[in-house]
Amino acid sequence: MNRYTRMLLCCAGLLCGCATAVQPWERGTLARPEMTFNSDALERKFAEHIYSSKEAAAGGAGVGGGGCGCN
């Protein structure tokens, strides 16, 4: 029983480090446009076109054509 208690306490101690809050002075850095997942609209559209063309179930970005990327 002592082994399981020790293992449980170690896991709880490791997980406590994951629950840190964002400090007020860090929020400005995280709110910058380059910190977003899709900051560049043209690059995002191109990536969606490539993904949907490779998927072969739909045409590229909603235009006619097959999965080969043909329009």
N, CA, C, O and CB atoms as a CASP TS submission, in Angstrom:
PFRMAT TS
TARGET T0000
AUTHOR 0000-0000-0000
METHOD Language model
MODEL 1
PARENT N/A
ATOM      1  N   MET     1       0.820  -1.197   0.000  1.00  0.00           N
ATOM      2  CA  MET     1       0.000   0.000   0.000  1.00  0.00           C
ATOM      3  C   MET     1       0.860   1.254   0.000  1.00  0.00           C
ATOM      4  O   MET     1       0.491   2.264  -0.601  1.00  0.00           O
ATOM      5  CB  MET     1      -0.931   0.002   1.199  1.00  0.00           C
ATOM      6  N   ASN     2       1.985   1.195   0.661  1.00  0.00           N
ATOM      7  CA  ASN     2       2.871   2.341   0.738  1.00  0.00           C
ATOM      8  C   ASN     2       3.406   2.714  -0.647  1.00  0.00           C
ATOM      9  O   ASN     2       3.590   3.893  -0.951  1.00  0.00           O
ATOM     10  CB  ASN     2       4.027   2.052   1.694  1.00  0.00           C
ATOM     11  N   ARG     3       3.651   1.706  -1.477  1.00  0.00           N
ATOM     12  CA  ARG     3       4.164   1.952  -2.824  1.00  0.00           C
ATOM     13  C   ARG     3       3.129   2.698  -3.671  1.00  0.00           C
ATOM     14  O   ARG     3       3.479   3.630  -4.395  1.00  0.00           O
ATOM     15  CB  ARG     3       4.551   0.623  -3.502  1.00  0.00           C
ATOM     16  N   TYR     4       1.886   2.301  -3.585  1.00  0.00           N
ATOM     17  CA  TYR     4       0.825   2.952  -4.351  1.00  0.00           C
ATOM     18  C   TYR     4       0.583   4.380  -3.872  1.00  0.00           C
ATOM     19  O   TYR     4       0.319   5.274  -4.676  1.00  0.00           O
ATOM     20  CB  TYR     4      -0.466   2.145  -4.254  1.00  0.00           C
ATOM     21  N   THR     5       0.672   4.587  -2.578  1.00  0.00           N
ATOM     22  CA  THR     5       0.498   5.934  -2.029  1.00  0.00           C
ATOM     23  C   THR     5       1.613   6.849  -2.506  1.00  0.00           C
ATOM     24  O   THR     5       1.373   8.001  -2.868  1.00  0.00           O
ATOM     25  CB  THR     5       0.464   5.897  -0.490  1.00  0.00           C
ATOM     26  N   ARG     6       2.824   6.333  -2.505  1.00  0.00           N
ATOM     27  CA  ARG     6       3.967   7.116  -2.964  1.00  0.00           C
ATOM     28  C   ARG     6       3.842   7.449  -4.454  1.00  0.00           C
ATOM     29  O   ARG     6       4.148   8.564  -4.876  1.00  0.00           O
ATOM     30  CB  ARG     6       5.275   6.355  -2.697  1.00  0.00           C
ATOM     31  N   MET     7       3.390   6.469  -5.246  1.00  0.00           N
ATOM     32  CA  MET     7       3.216   6.695  -6.675  1.00  0.00           C
ATOM     33  C   MET     7       2.105   7.714  -6.932  1.00  0.00           C
ATOM     34  O   MET     7       2.234   8.561  -7.815  1.00  0.00           O
ATOM     35  CB  MET     7       2.903   5.373  -7.392  1.00  0.00           C
ATOM     36  N   LEU     8       1.034   7.637  -6.177  1.00  0.00           N
ATOM     37  CA  LEU     8      -0.066   8.583  -6.315  1.00  0.00           C
ATOM     38  C   LEU     8       0.375   9.997  -5.954  1.00  0.00           C
ATOM     39  O   LEU     8       0.004  10.955  -6.632  1.00  0.00           O
ATOM     40  CB  LEU     8      -1.242   8.160  -5.438  1.00  0.00           C
ATOM     41  N   LEU     9       1.154  10.131  -4.903  1.00  0.00           N
ATOM     42  CA  LEU     9       1.654  11.447  -4.506  1.00  0.00           C
ATOM     43  C   LEU     9       2.613  12.028  -5.544  1.00  0.00           C
ATOM     44  O   LEU     9       2.601  13.233  -5.793  1.00  0.00           O
ATOM     45  CB  LEU     9       2.349  11.357  -3.152  1.00  0.00           C
ATOM     46  N   CYS    10       3.437  11.182  -6.144  1.00  0.00           N
ATOM     47  CA  CYS    10       4.345  11.656  -7.200  1.00  0.00           C
ATOM     48  C   CYS    10       3.563  12.138  -8.417  1.00  0.00           C
ATOM     49  O   CYS    10       3.878  13.182  -8.987  1.00  0.00           O
ATOM     50  CB  CYS    10       5.322  10.539  -7.613  1.00  0.00           C
ATOM     51  N   CYS    11       2.549  11.380  -8.813  1.00  0.00           N
ATOM     52  CA  CYS    11       1.723  11.792  -9.957  1.00  0.00           C
ATOM     53  C   CYS    11       0.979  13.086  -9.658  1.00  0.00           C
ATOM     54  O   CYS    11       0.886  13.959 -10.521  1.00  0.00           O
ATOM     55  CB  CYS    11       0.721  10.686 -10.324  1.00  0.00           C
ATOM     56  N   ALA    12       0.456  13.218  -8.465  1.00  0.00           N
ATOM     57  CA  ALA    12      -0.250  14.444  -8.087  1.00  0.00           C
ATOM     58  C   ALA    12       0.705  15.632  -8.071  1.00  0.00           C
ATOM     59  O   ALA    12       0.330  16.732  -8.478  1.00  0.00           O
ATOM     60  CB  ALA    12      -0.917  14.282  -6.710  1.00  0.00           C
ATOM     61  N   GLY    13       1.926  15.423  -7.608  1.00  0.00           N
ATOM     62  CA  GLY    13       2.918  16.499  -7.597  1.00  0.00           C
ATOM     63  C   GLY    13       3.318  16.930  -8.993  1.00  0.00           C
ATOM     64  O   GLY    13       3.530  18.118  -9.239  1.00  0.00           O
ATOM     65  N   LEU    14       3.425  15.976  -9.915  1.00  0.00           N
ATOM     66  CA  LEU    14       3.770  16.316 -11.294  1.00  0.00           C
ATOM     67  C   LEU    14       2.639  17.071 -11.987  1.00  0.00           C
ATOM     68  O   LEU    14       2.891  17.986 -12.771  1.00  0.00           O
ATOM     69  CB  LEU    14       4.107  15.052 -12.078  1.00  0.00           C
ATOM     70  N   LEU    15       1.410  16.695 -11.704  1.00  0.00           N
ATOM     71  CA  LEU    15       0.271  17.348 -12.342  1.00  0.00           C
ATOM     72  C   LEU    15       0.004  18.740 -11.788  1.00  0.00           C
ATOM     73  O   LEU    15      -0.616  19.559 -12.466  1.00  0.00           O
ATOM     74  CB  LEU    15      -0.961  16.499 -12.182  1.00  0.00           C
ATOM     75  N   CYS    16       0.452  19.022 -10.587  1.00  0.00           N
ATOM     76  CA  CYS    16       0.250  20.361 -10.014  1.00  0.00           C
ATOM     77  C   CYS    16       1.030  21.424 -10.778  1.00  0.00           C
ATOM     78  O   CYS    16       0.629  22.587 -10.791  1.00  0.00           O
ATOM     79  CB  CYS    16       0.665  20.376  -8.542  1.00  0.00           C
ATOM     80  N   GLY    17       2.123  21.050 -11.405  1.00  0.00           N
ATOM     81  CA  GLY    17       2.913  22.000 -12.179  1.00  0.00           C
ATOM     82  C   GLY    17       2.246  22.411 -13.478  1.00  0.00           C
ATOM     83  O   GLY    17       2.644  23.410 -14.077  1.00  0.00           O
ATOM     84  N   CYS    18       1.250  21.677 -13.927  1.00  0.00           N
ATOM     85  CA  CYS    18       0.565  21.979 -15.186  1.00  0.00           C
ATOM     86  C   CYS    18      -0.546  23.001 -15.019  1.00  0.00           C
ATOM     87  O   CYS    18      -1.110  23.457 -16.014  1.00  0.00           O
ATOM     88  CB  CYS    18      -0.002  20.715 -15.779  1.00  0.00           C
ATOM     89  N   ALA    19      -0.871  23.366 -13.815  1.00  0.00           N
ATOM     90  CA  ALA    19      -2.022  24.233 -13.568  1.00  0.00           C
ATOM     91  C   ALA    19      -1.593  25.664 -13.254  1.00  0.00           C
ATOM     92  O   ALA    19      -2.102  26.272 -12.312  1.00  0.00           O
ATOM     93  CB  ALA    19      -2.860  23.680 -12.420  1.00  0.00           C
ATOM     94  N   THR    20      -0.669  26.199 -14.032  1.00  0.00           N
ATOM     95  CA  THR    20      -0.246  27.580 -13.799  1.00  0.00           C
ATOM     96  C   THR    20      -1.133  28.520 -14.600  1.00  0.00           C
ATOM     97  O   THR    20      -1.503  28.215 -15.733  1.00  0.00           O
ATOM     98  CB  THR    20       1.245  27.779 -14.180  1.00  0.00           C
ATOM     99  N   ALA    21      -1.466  29.629 -14.028  1.00  0.00           N
ATOM    100  CA  ALA    21      -2.325  30.612 -14.694  1.00  0.00           C
ATOM    101  C   ALA    21      -1.470  31.599 -15.481  1.00  0.00           C
ATOM    102  O   ALA    21      -0.295  31.801 -15.176  1.00  0.00           O
ATOM    103  CB  ALA    21      -3.208  31.363 -13.662  1.00  0.00           C
ATOM    104  N   VAL    22      -2.068  32.203 -16.486  1.00  0.00           N
ATOM    105  CA  VAL    22      -1.394  33.235 -17.264  1.00  0.00           C
ATOM    106  C   VAL    22      -1.411  34.522 -16.457  1.00  0.00           C
ATOM    107  O   VAL    22      -2.463  34.975 -16.005  1.00  0.00           O
ATOM    108  CB  VAL    22      -2.071  33.433 -18.657  1.00  0.00           C
ATOM    109  N   GLN    23      -0.246  35.095 -16.285  1.00  0.00           N
ATOM    110  CA  GLN    23      -0.129  36.335 -15.518  1.00  0.00           C
ATOM    111  C   GLN    23      -0.620  37.519 -16.351  1.00  0.00           C
ATOM    112  O   GLN    23      -0.588  37.453 -17.580  1.00  0.00           O
ATOM    113  CB  GLN    23       1.335  36.562 -15.068  1.00  0.00           C
ATOM    114  N   PRO    24      -1.073  38.598 -15.713  1.00  0.00           N
ATOM    115  CA  PRO    24      -1.589  39.753 -16.459  1.00  0.00           C
ATOM    116  C   PRO    24      -0.581  40.353 -17.433  1.00  0.00           C
ATOM    117  O   PRO    24      -0.974  40.817 -18.503  1.00  0.00           O
ATOM    118  CB  PRO    24      -2.033  40.817 -15.497  1.00  0.00           C
ATOM    119  N   TRP    25       0.692  40.359 -17.099  1.00  0.00           N
ATOM    120  CA  TRP    25       1.684  40.952 -17.997  1.00  0.00           C
ATOM    121  C   TRP    25       2.013  40.029 -19.173  1.00  0.00           C
ATOM    122  O   TRP    25       2.640  40.474 -20.135  1.00  0.00           O
ATOM    123  CB  TRP    25       2.960  41.279 -17.223  1.00  0.00           C
ATOM    124  N   GLU    26       1.607  38.758 -19.123  1.00  0.00           N
ATOM    125  CA  GLU    26       1.819  37.834 -20.227  1.00  0.00           C
ATOM    126  C   GLU    26       0.662  37.848 -21.220  1.00  0.00           C
ATOM    127  O   GLU    26       0.811  37.361 -22.341  1.00  0.00           O
ATOM    128  CB  GLU    26       2.021  36.434 -19.696  1.00  0.00           C
ATOM    129  N   ARG    27      -0.452  38.378 -20.843  1.00  0.00           N
ATOM    130  CA  ARG    27      -1.636  38.355 -21.713  1.00  0.00           C
ATOM    131  C   ARG    27      -1.455  39.216 -22.949  1.00  0.00           C
ATOM    132  O   ARG    27      -1.974  38.878 -24.013  1.00  0.00           O
ATOM    133  CB  ARG    27      -2.860  38.822 -20.947  1.00  0.00           C
ATOM    134  N   GLY    28      -0.733  40.315 -22.835  1.00  0.00           N
ATOM    135  CA  GLY    28      -0.476  41.157 -23.998  1.00  0.00           C
ATOM    136  C   GLY    28       0.348  40.435 -25.047  1.00  0.00           C
ATOM    137  O   GLY    28       0.116  40.602 -26.244  1.00  0.00           O
ATOM    138  N   THR    29       1.306  39.637 -24.609  1.00  0.00           N
ATOM    139  CA  THR    29       2.132  38.870 -25.533  1.00  0.00           C
ATOM    140  C   THR    29       1.306  37.802 -26.237  1.00  0.00           C
ATOM    141  O   THR    29       1.465  37.583 -27.438  1.00  0.00           O
ATOM    142  CB  THR    29       3.309  38.228 -24.793  1.00  0.00           C
ATOM    143  N   LEU    30       0.433  37.144 -25.503  1.00  0.00           N
ATOM    144  CA  LEU    30      -0.381  36.084 -26.095  1.00  0.00           C
ATOM    145  C   LEU    30      -1.479  36.619 -27.001  1.00  0.00           C
ATOM    146  O   LEU    30      -2.014  35.869 -27.818  1.00  0.00           O
ATOM    147  CB  LEU    30      -0.994  35.244 -25.010  1.00  0.00           C
ATOM    148  N   ALA    31      -1.829  37.890 -26.879  1.00  0.00           N
ATOM    149  CA  ALA    31      -2.896  38.469 -27.685  1.00  0.00           C
ATOM    150  C   ALA    31      -2.389  39.046 -29.007  1.00  0.00           C
ATOM    151  O   ALA    31      -3.186  39.553 -29.796  1.00  0.00           O
ATOM    152  CB  ALA    31      -3.601  39.545 -26.899  1.00  0.00           C
ATOM    153  N   ARG    32      -1.096  38.981 -29.261  1.00  0.00           N
ATOM    154  CA  ARG    32      -0.550  39.516 -30.513  1.00  0.00           C
ATOM    155  C   ARG    32      -1.063  38.702 -31.697  1.00  0.00           C
ATOM    156  O   ARG    32      -1.297  37.502 -31.558  1.00  0.00           O
ATOM    157  CB  ARG    32       1.001  39.508 -30.484  1.00  0.00           C
ATOM    158  N   PRO    33      -1.242  39.331 -32.862  1.00  0.00           N
ATOM    159  CA  PRO    33      -1.779  38.611 -34.028  1.00  0.00           C
ATOM    160  C   PRO    33      -0.918  37.432 -34.473  1.00  0.00           C
ATOM    161  O   PRO    33      -1.454  36.428 -34.940  1.00  0.00           O
ATOM    162  CB  PRO    33      -1.934  39.563 -35.179  1.00  0.00           C
ATOM    163  N   GLU    34       0.387  37.532 -34.339  1.00  0.00           N
ATOM    164  CA  GLU    34       1.241  36.425 -34.784  1.00  0.00           C
ATOM    165  C   GLU    34       1.192  35.218 -33.855  1.00  0.00           C
ATOM    166  O   GLU    34       1.750  34.169 -34.176  1.00  0.00           O
ATOM    167  CB  GLU    34       2.666  36.898 -34.908  1.00  0.00           C
ATOM    168  N   MET    35       0.534  35.353 -32.713  1.00  0.00           N
ATOM    169  CA  MET    35       0.398  34.230 -31.789  1.00  0.00           C
ATOM    170  C   MET    35      -0.855  33.400 -32.071  1.00  0.00           C
ATOM    171  O   MET    35      -1.075  32.390 -31.404  1.00  0.00           O
ATOM    172  CB  MET    35       0.366  34.737 -30.357  1.00  0.00           C
ATOM    173  N   THR    36      -1.676  33.796 -33.035  1.00  0.00           N
ATOM    174  CA  THR    36      -2.869  33.026 -33.368  1.00  0.00           C
ATOM    175  C   THR    36      -2.488  31.819 -34.212  1.00  0.00           C
ATOM    176  O   THR    36      -1.407  31.785 -34.798  1.00  0.00           O
ATOM    177  CB  THR    36      -3.897  33.903 -34.112  1.00  0.00           C
ATOM    178  N   PHE    37      -3.359  30.843 -34.274  1.00  0.00           N
ATOM    179  CA  PHE    37      -3.079  29.648 -35.052  1.00  0.00           C
ATOM    180  C   PHE    37      -3.093  29.946 -36.543  1.00  0.00           C
ATOM    181  O   PHE    37      -2.261  29.418 -37.280  1.00  0.00           O
ATOM    182  CB  PHE    37      -4.087  28.559 -34.728  1.00  0.00           C
ATOM    183  N   ASN    38      -4.009  30.773 -36.998  1.00  0.00           N
ATOM    184  CA  ASN    38      -4.127  31.103 -38.416  1.00  0.00           C
ATOM    185  C   ASN    38      -3.922  32.600 -38.605  1.00  0.00           C
ATOM    186  O   ASN    38      -4.873  33.324 -38.899  1.00  0.00           O
ATOM    187  CB  ASN    38      -5.505  30.663 -38.978  1.00  0.00           C
ATOM    188  N   SER    39      -2.691  33.066 -38.439  1.00  0.00           N
ATOM    189  CA  SER    39      -2.449  34.499 -38.521  1.00  0.00           C
ATOM    190  C   SER    39      -2.427  34.995 -39.961  1.00  0.00           C
ATOM    191  O   SER    39      -2.780  36.147 -40.214  1.00  0.00           O
ATOM    192  CB  SER    39      -1.143  34.843 -37.840  1.00  0.00           C
ATOM    193  N   ASP    40      -2.024  34.158 -40.908  1.00  0.00           N
ATOM    194  CA  ASP    40      -1.944  34.564 -42.305  1.00  0.00           C
ATOM    195  C   ASP    40      -3.093  33.915 -43.074  1.00  0.00           C
ATOM    196  O   ASP    40      -3.138  32.694 -43.219  1.00  0.00           O
ATOM    197  CB  ASP    40      -0.566  34.174 -42.925  1.00  0.00           C
ATOM    198  N   ALA    41      -4.017  34.733 -43.563  1.00  0.00           N
ATOM    199  CA  ALA    41      -5.210  34.201 -44.233  1.00  0.00           C
ATOM    200  C   ALA    41      -4.858  33.493 -45.538  1.00  0.00           C
ATOM    201  O   ALA    41      -5.436  32.452 -45.848  1.00  0.00           O
ATOM    202  CB  ALA    41      -6.207  35.325 -44.509  1.00  0.00           C
ATOM    203  N   LEU    42      -3.914  34.047 -46.310  1.00  0.00           N
ATOM    204  CA  LEU    42      -3.540  33.428 -47.582  1.00  0.00           C
ATOM    205  C   LEU    42      -2.872  32.070 -47.357  1.00  0.00           C
ATOM    206  O   LEU    42      -3.150  31.109 -48.075  1.00  0.00           O
ATOM    207  CB  LEU    42      -2.601  34.355 -48.371  1.00  0.00           C
ATOM    208  N   GLU    43      -2.007  31.999 -46.377  1.00  0.00           N
ATOM    209  CA  GLU    43      -1.344  30.735 -46.063  1.00  0.00           C
ATOM    210  C   GLU    43      -2.351  29.695 -45.581  1.00  0.00           C
ATOM    211  O   GLU    43      -2.242  28.520 -45.932  1.00  0.00           O
ATOM    212  CB  GLU    43      -0.257  30.950 -45.001  1.00  0.00           C
ATOM    213  N   ARG    44      -3.328  30.114 -44.782  1.00  0.00           N
ATOM    214  CA  ARG    44      -4.362  29.201 -44.293  1.00  0.00           C
ATOM    215  C   ARG    44      -5.198  28.668 -45.452  1.00  0.00           C
ATOM    216  O   ARG    44      -5.501  27.476 -45.503  1.00  0.00           O
ATOM    217  CB  ARG    44      -5.267  29.908 -43.264  1.00  0.00           C
ATOM    218  N   LYS    45      -5.572  29.549 -46.388  1.00  0.00           N
ATOM    219  CA  LYS    45      -6.380  29.138 -47.538  1.00  0.00           C
ATOM    220  C   LYS    45      -5.608  28.150 -48.413  1.00  0.00           C
ATOM    221  O   LYS    45      -6.173  27.175 -48.907  1.00  0.00           O
ATOM    222  CB  LYS    45      -6.803  30.368 -48.368  1.00  0.00           C
ATOM    223  N   PHE    46      -4.309  28.413 -48.600  1.00  0.00           N
ATOM    224  CA  PHE    46      -3.483  27.514 -49.393  1.00  0.00           C
ATOM    225  C   PHE    46      -3.359  26.151 -48.711  1.00  0.00           C
ATOM    226  O   PHE    46      -3.427  25.118 -49.376  1.00  0.00           O
ATOM    227  CB  PHE    46      -2.095  28.125 -49.621  1.00  0.00           C
ATOM    228  N   ALA    47      -3.177  26.143 -47.392  1.00  0.00           N
ATOM    229  CA  ALA    47      -3.074  24.879 -46.655  1.00  0.00           C
ATOM    230  C   ALA    47      -4.386  24.100 -46.715  1.00  0.00           C
ATOM    231  O   ALA    47      -4.369  22.874 -46.823  1.00  0.00           O
ATOM    232  CB  ALA    47      -2.685  25.143 -45.191  1.00  0.00           C
ATOM    233  N   GLU    48      -5.523  24.795 -46.646  1.00  0.00           N
ATOM    234  CA  GLU    48      -6.821  24.120 -46.770  1.00  0.00           C
ATOM    235  C   GLU    48      -6.993  23.522 -48.156  1.00  0.00           C
ATOM    236  O   GLU    48      -7.545  22.432 -48.305  1.00  0.00           O
ATOM    237  CB  GLU    48      -7.966  25.096 -46.474  1.00  0.00           C
ATOM    238  N   HIS    49      -6.517  24.241 -49.178  1.00  0.00           N
ATOM    239  CA  HIS    49      -6.620  23.745 -50.548  1.00  0.00           C
ATOM    240  C   HIS    49      -5.790  22.469 -50.715  1.00  0.00           C
ATOM    241  O   HIS    49      -6.259  21.488 -51.293  1.00  0.00           O
ATOM    242  CB  HIS    49      -6.156  24.826 -51.551  1.00  0.00           C
ATOM    243  N   ILE    50      -4.572  22.488 -50.212  1.00  0.00           N
ATOM    244  CA  ILE    50      -3.707  21.317 -50.319  1.00  0.00           C
ATOM    245  C   ILE    50      -4.297  20.143 -49.541  1.00  0.00           C
ATOM    246  O   ILE    50      -4.301  19.014 -50.032  1.00  0.00           O
ATOM    247  CB  ILE    50      -2.292  21.642 -49.806  1.00  0.00           C
ATOM    248  N   TYR    51      -4.795  20.401 -48.331  1.00  0.00           N
ATOM    249  CA  TYR    51      -5.364  19.326 -47.511  1.00  0.00           C
ATOM    250  C   TYR    51      -6.571  18.703 -48.192  1.00  0.00           C
ATOM    251  O   TYR    51      -6.680  17.479 -48.268  1.00  0.00           O
ATOM    252  CB  TYR    51      -5.759  19.855 -46.129  1.00  0.00           C
ATOM    253  N   SER    52      -7.473  19.531 -48.684  1.00  0.00           N
ATOM    254  CA  SER    52      -8.679  18.979 -49.297  1.00  0.00           C
ATOM    255  C   SER    52      -8.366  18.295 -50.622  1.00  0.00           C
ATOM    256  O   SER    52      -9.071  17.363 -51.010  1.00  0.00           O
ATOM    257  CB  SER    52      -9.715  20.078 -49.509  1.00  0.00           C
ATOM    258  N   SER    53      -7.326  18.737 -51.324  1.00  0.00           N
ATOM    259  CA  SER    53      -6.935  18.065 -52.562  1.00  0.00           C
ATOM    260  C   SER    53      -6.338  16.695 -52.275  1.00  0.00           C
ATOM    261  O   SER    53      -6.566  15.748 -53.027  1.00  0.00           O
ATOM    262  CB  SER    53      -5.936  18.921 -53.342  1.00  0.00           C
ATOM    263  N   LYS    54      -5.587  16.587 -51.212  1.00  0.00           N
ATOM    264  CA  LYS    54      -5.002  15.300 -50.848  1.00  0.00           C
ATOM    265  C   LYS    54      -6.031  14.361 -50.236  1.00  0.00           C
ATOM    266  O   LYS    54      -5.849  13.143 -50.258  1.00  0.00           O
ATOM    267  CB  LYS    54      -3.854  15.502 -49.881  1.00  0.00           C
ATOM    268  N   GLU    55      -7.097  14.908 -49.698  1.00  0.00           N
ATOM    269  CA  GLU    55      -8.115  14.095 -49.044  1.00  0.00           C
ATOM    270  C   GLU    55      -8.844  13.212 -50.045  1.00  0.00           C
ATOM    271  O   GLU    55      -9.256  12.105 -49.699  1.00  0.00           O
ATOM    272  CB  GLU    55      -9.111  14.982 -48.309  1.00  0.00           C
ATOM    273  N   ALA    56      -9.010  13.672 -51.268  1.00  0.00           N
ATOM    274  CA  ALA    56      -9.628  12.947 -52.377  1.00  0.00           C
ATOM    275  C   ALA    56     -11.124  12.734 -52.203  1.00  0.00           C
ATOM    276  O   ALA    56     -11.743  12.056 -53.024  1.00  0.00           O
ATOM    277  CB  ALA    56      -8.960  11.622 -52.545  1.00  0.00           C
ATOM    278  N   ALA    57     -11.714  13.286 -51.170  1.00  0.00           N
ATOM    279  CA  ALA    57     -13.150  13.156 -50.978  1.00  0.00           C
ATOM    280  C   ALA    57     -13.871  14.417 -51.425  1.00  0.00           C
ATOM    281  O   ALA    57     -15.090  14.393 -51.596  1.00  0.00           O
ATOM    282  CB  ALA    57     -13.468  12.855 -49.520  1.00  0.00           C
ATOM    283  N   ALA    58     -13.162  15.502 -51.614  1.00  0.00           N
ATOM    284  CA  ALA    58     -13.765  16.767 -52.004  1.00  0.00           C
ATOM    285  C   ALA    58     -12.787  17.533 -52.877  1.00  0.00           C
ATOM    286  O   ALA    58     -11.589  17.252 -52.876  1.00  0.00           O
ATOM    287  CB  ALA    58     -14.168  17.600 -50.763  1.00  0.00           C
ATOM    288  N   GLY    59     -13.295  18.488 -53.609  1.00  0.00           N
ATOM    289  CA  GLY    59     -12.438  19.348 -54.417  1.00  0.00           C
ATOM    290  C   GLY    59     -11.686  20.336 -53.555  1.00  0.00           C
ATOM    291  O   GLY    59     -11.940  20.441 -52.355  1.00  0.00           O
ATOM    292  N   GLY    60     -10.765  21.061 -54.158  1.00  0.00           N
ATOM    293  CA  GLY    60      -9.952  22.009 -53.410  1.00  0.00           C
ATOM    294  C   GLY    60     -10.730  23.247 -53.025  1.00  0.00           C
ATOM    295  O   GLY    60     -11.122  24.017 -53.902  1.00  0.00           O
ATOM    296  N   ALA    61     -10.965  23.461 -51.762  1.00  0.00           N
ATOM    297  CA  ALA    61     -11.576  24.670 -51.187  1.00  0.00           C
ATOM    298  C   ALA    61     -12.946  24.996 -51.778  1.00  0.00           C
ATOM    299  O   ALA    61     -13.268  26.169 -51.967  1.00  0.00           O
ATOM    300  CB  ALA    61     -10.657  25.850 -51.391  1.00  0.00           C
ATOM    301  N   GLY    62     -13.741  23.997 -52.066  1.00  0.00           N
ATOM    302  CA  GLY    62     -15.117  24.224 -52.485  1.00  0.00           C
ATOM    303  C   GLY    62     -15.328  24.448 -53.973  1.00  0.00           C
ATOM    304  O   GLY    62     -16.459  24.700 -54.388  1.00  0.00           O
ATOM    305  N   VAL    63     -14.298  24.369 -54.785  1.00  0.00           N
ATOM    306  CA  VAL    63     -14.470  24.527 -56.228  1.00  0.00           C
ATOM    307  C   VAL    63     -14.636  23.158 -56.860  1.00  0.00           C
ATOM    308  O   VAL    63     -14.328  22.138 -56.242  1.00  0.00           O
ATOM    309  CB  VAL    63     -13.268  25.282 -56.859  1.00  0.00           C
ATOM    310  N   GLY    64     -15.122  23.137 -58.092  1.00  0.00           N
ATOM    311  CA  GLY    64     -15.348  21.878 -58.773  1.00  0.00           C
ATOM    312  C   GLY    64     -14.055  21.151 -59.071  1.00  0.00           C
ATOM    313  O   GLY    64     -12.996  21.773 -59.162  1.00  0.00           O
ATOM    314  N   GLY    65     -14.131  19.868 -59.219  1.00  0.00           N
ATOM    315  CA  GLY    65     -12.949  19.070 -59.525  1.00  0.00           C
ATOM    316  C   GLY    65     -12.865  17.883 -58.595  1.00  0.00           C
ATOM    317  O   GLY    65     -13.596  17.792 -57.608  1.00  0.00           O
ATOM    318  N   GLY    66     -11.988  17.000 -58.911  1.00  0.00           N
ATOM    319  CA  GLY    66     -11.838  15.796 -58.104  1.00  0.00           C
ATOM    320  C   GLY    66     -10.823  15.974 -57.004  1.00  0.00           C
ATOM    321  O   GLY    66     -10.434  17.091 -56.663  1.00  0.00           O
ATOM    322  N   GLY    67     -10.405  14.862 -56.460  1.00  0.00           N
ATOM    323  CA  GLY    67      -9.431  14.877 -55.386  1.00  0.00           C
ATOM    324  C   GLY    67      -8.017  15.161 -55.846  1.00  0.00           C
ATOM    325  O   GLY    67      -7.116  15.302 -55.019  1.00  0.00           O
ATOM    326  N   CYS    68      -7.803  15.249 -57.162  1.00  0.00           N
ATOM    327  CA  CYS    68      -6.456  15.480 -57.671  1.00  0.00           C
ATOM    328  C   CYS    68      -6.062  16.946 -57.589  1.00  0.00           C
ATOM    329  O   CYS    68      -4.899  17.271 -57.827  1.00  0.00           O
ATOM    330  CB  CYS    68      -6.349  15.000 -59.101  1.00  0.00           C
ATOM    331  N   GLY    69      -6.973  17.834 -57.265  1.00  0.00           N
ATOM    332  CA  GLY    69      -6.675  19.259 -57.189  1.00  0.00           C
ATOM    333  C   GLY    69      -7.017  19.995 -58.471  1.00  0.00           C
ATOM    334  O   GLY    69      -6.753  21.193 -58.581  1.00  0.00           O
ATOM    335  N   CYS    70      -7.597  19.307 -59.440  1.00  0.00           N
ATOM    336  CA  CYS    70      -7.973  19.940 -60.707  1.00  0.00           C
ATOM    337  C   CYS    70      -9.200  20.822 -60.511  1.00  0.00           C
ATOM    338  O   CYS    70     -10.096  20.488 -59.736  1.00  0.00           O
ATOM    339  CB  CYS    70      -8.246  18.873 -61.792  1.00  0.00           C
ATOM    340  N   ASN    71      -9.234  21.923 -61.202  1.00  0.00           N
ATOM    341  CA  ASN    71     -10.400  22.817 -61.135  1.00  0.00           C
ATOM    342  C   ASN    71     -11.213  22.725 -62.395  1.00  0.00           C
ATOM    343  O   ASN    71     -12.232  23.404 -62.524  1.00  0.00           O
ATOM    344  CB  ASN    71      -9.968  24.264 -60.901  1.00  0.00           C
TER
END
